[in-house]
């Protein structure tokens, strides 16, 4: 009798197992698959924010739509005007998803004014006045804090930070026509991502003291605790140009950079291995954008502090 009951239980388990296996097979077979994904087309101007999507809409085999993750073969080159094409890969879909991006050589002045983090009035070599705007595409602002790891040489607790792809626009004063340039890039994708610390004096204008010479726009970027990199821009013959070489100068809080003579500018650097400052003079050729080193003075810390103190006193007076 016991043997009969065991046989019946065994048969029931076999039947139940077979039923579950068939049910799983049917469910698996009925799971909808990706049938198609439409290609994407995006048109932007130079003031539009854009990021490649992390998901795309797929048409499923059961007629429904589903958002599915996608990875792209490259990044956006914000410096490239015209057509860019991207191939996206979706797991479980044999075809590539094509995204066509068209960045037009257009910009709206009103939009640029809204986005501008810094606005300056610069004169060119002919005393013509231009408005110059420094803004970011895909800009994100935050407050520097120890908690999120944004405090370092380039930012103190509570500093206001703006992160994004930097662009510079310029237009003649009283004109609605605007042109945009992308700063020269150190990155292979052509972008110029930079965190701008609005709480420090790292973006400024140098008003040229001499007739026939243009004003300068300085955009500083922190290198370390005692040095900043400077990219220098000016307007020549109606075009916003960049000095050919990136310079460096002392201080992560401000830019030591000043005019001392016709076409001659001064900057400083601190060598912490020997504990001396170096005050360097550079000559600019505004027609070619070339820089030439012409002199360098070595100073102790005390001598440099006195030197800066006298400069500040003379500027006030």
Beta strands, then each sheet from edge to edge (+ up, - down):
strand 1: 34-37
strand 2: 40-44
strand 3: 55-60
strand 4: 65-69
strand 5: 71-72
strand 6: 82-89
strand 7: 97-103
strand 8: 118-123
strand 9: 129-143
strand 10: 160-172
strand 11: 179-182
strand 12: 193-197
strand 13: 203-206
strand 14: 216-224
strand 15: 227-236
strand 16: 239-242
strand 17: 247-250
strand 18: 257-261
strand 19: 264-271
strand 20: 276-285
strand 21: 290-299
sheet 1: 1+ 3- 4+
sheet 2: 2+ 7+ 6- 5+
sheet 3: 8+ 9- 10+ 11-
sheet 4: 8+ 9- 10+ 12-
sheet 5: 13+ 14- 15+ 16-
sheet 6: 13+ 14- 15+ 17-
sheet 7: 18+ 19- 20+ 21-
end
